[in-house]
Amino acid sequence: MPDSTKPTSLAVIIMAAGKGTRMKNPEKAKVMYEICGKPMVEYVVDLASKLQANRTLLVIGWQKQLVVEHFSKLNYQVEFVEQNEQLGTGHAILQTMEPLADFVGDVLVLSGDVPLLTEKTAKALIGYHRATEAVATILTAELDDPTGYGRIVHNEDGSVKKIVEHKDASKKELSIKEINSGIYVFDKEKLFECLPKIKPNNVQKEYYLTDVFELFWKNDWRVSAVKDIDAVEVMGINDPKQLEDAQNIMSVKATL
């Protein structure tokens, strides 16, 4: 059995290729919208730096030159990986397979449009992942209104049994308020063993990163979950209203 106390290398992948059509400005990469004077993606890169990640990979696509130019002026150690076609979250992570070929350790997957996640929560997620010797650990949150989100179903030992998408959920599953935040830690070897096997079997013809979990469960590999105490941390920025909300939250935090 592996020693969970042994230090493990960490790579952080930040998905930042999206168009952000609801932001109403095709000239700007979604992740470059500013919160308190900084592009939202910079908060996510800064988090990777605080976690002392051995590698930080930024998956870029739409208006990628704006992202590259911004970080070229800063001191962060960032590697850029291009996703020329936006074919889903699974496809985005697949682009990092070659750059991470020689990397050994854990992979933390973050979103460039989720800027409020704290170092404390991220460390708790990574720590629990390693302590439970899971192949993957999901950051979850409890929402008063979980409409539209995938629900987390647990086994008796607390590990994750399945993620049920809202549209596929039974009445009982719809009553679950614990949702999938889309933030994960993976064992790199197991992730890239299974990721190439997922198929775009959906209306959008996209490769969903969540489909990789089905392969984990088929192999009887453990998937863990950590519930974020403050659901605000996993809030994604998809439209001007959410951008304004994040600005207000961050402004308040700055005064504390």
Buried (B, 14 or more C-beta within 10 A) or exposed (E): EEEEEEEBEBBBBBBBBBBBEEBEEEEBBBBBBEBBEBBBBBBBBBBBBEBEBBBBBBBBBBBBEBBBEBBEEEEEEBBBBEBEEBBBBBBBBBBBBEBBEEBEBBBBBBBBBBBBBBEEBBEBBBBBBBEBBBBBBBBBBBBEEBEEBBBBBBEEEEBBEBBBBBEEBEEEBEEBBBBBBBBBBBBBEBBBBBBEEBEBEEEEEBBBBBBBBBBBBEEEBBBBBBBBEEBBBBBBBBBEEBBEBBBEBBEEEEEE
